[in-house]
């Protein structure tokens, strides 16, 4: 988000310990952030289908259905790399997406 010169609309879907950090980072970079905590599956798919990027910040993830959904709906996945995140292996095998080492790098 730091490298983008135009104002972005950031949608944070779901809940977790990094939610507030992501919102604060987006707002500090002059982007607008919308939070969606508990949304129906249909609404999640609508949000994903309108997204250019999919930012997945879990450090421990098994087989990531949400990453596959994002890819299927046209969003480019950016994942937080960790040895316990199988979603990173997914994007490597698909040769589509980026793994970053920190939230700051994702920005």
N, C-alpha and C positions, 0 to 999 in steps of 0.2 A: 504494500500500500504506500510505502514511502516513495517508491520510484514512479508512481503514477502522478502525473501533473494535474489531472482533472479530478474533480470531486467524485468520490465513489459512494454508492449506496451499499452499505454492508448489512446483511441480514444474519443475525446470530440465532441459530435454531438449536434448541436443546438446552441443557443445563449442565453445569459442571463447575469445578473449582477455578477454571480459567475464564469463565464468562465475563466477569467484571473487568479483568485485565484486557481482554479483547475489546470490549466496548470502550474502555478508557483510551486504549491505544488508537482505535479508529477515530474517536472524537478529538484526540490530541493532534492527529494528523489532518484535521479539517475534513473528515469524511462523516457522513451521517450514518448512524447505526440504529437498526431496529432490532429489538429482541423478541423472539418467539419462543416461549417456554414449553408449553404443552399444546402442540398443534396436531390435528388429525393428519393421517397419512396423505390424504388427498391434497391438503394444504402444503405439506412438506414437499410433495412432488411438484406442485405449482411453483413454489419458491425456487426449488432446484432447477426447474426448466427455464426460469428467467435468469439464472445465474451464469456468469462467465467463469468464475472460479469457485471451487469447493475447498474450504479450509477445514481440515480435520485435525484436532489438537489432542487426541487421546494418545497417551504414552503406552497404554496396554490395550491391544485390540486383537481379537481373534480374526476370523474371517469377516471382513468388513462389508456387510450388505449396504450400508449407507454410502460407502465409497463407490461400490458398483452402481448403485442407483444414480449417484451424481454423474458418473461417467456416461451411463446410458441416457441421461437427460441432457447431456452436452456440456457439463461443467468440467473444467480442468482441475484435477485434484492437487492440492498442496497439503502434504501430511507432515506431522511432527515425527521425526525419525527417533526410534528407540529400538533396543534389542527385543522388546516385547510387543512390538507393533507389526502384526502380520500384514496389515494394509500396505506397508511399505513394500513388502515382497510382491504384493498384488500389482502395484503400479510399475515395479521393475519388470515383472513378467509381461505386462501389457505394453511396456515401453511408452507409457503415457502418464504424465504426472511428475511432480517434484517432491522430494523429501528434504525437509529443512531441519536444522539442529536446534532451533530455538524459535520462540514466538517473535522475537525481534527480527530474526532473519526472514520470517514469513511476511513481515510488514514490508 
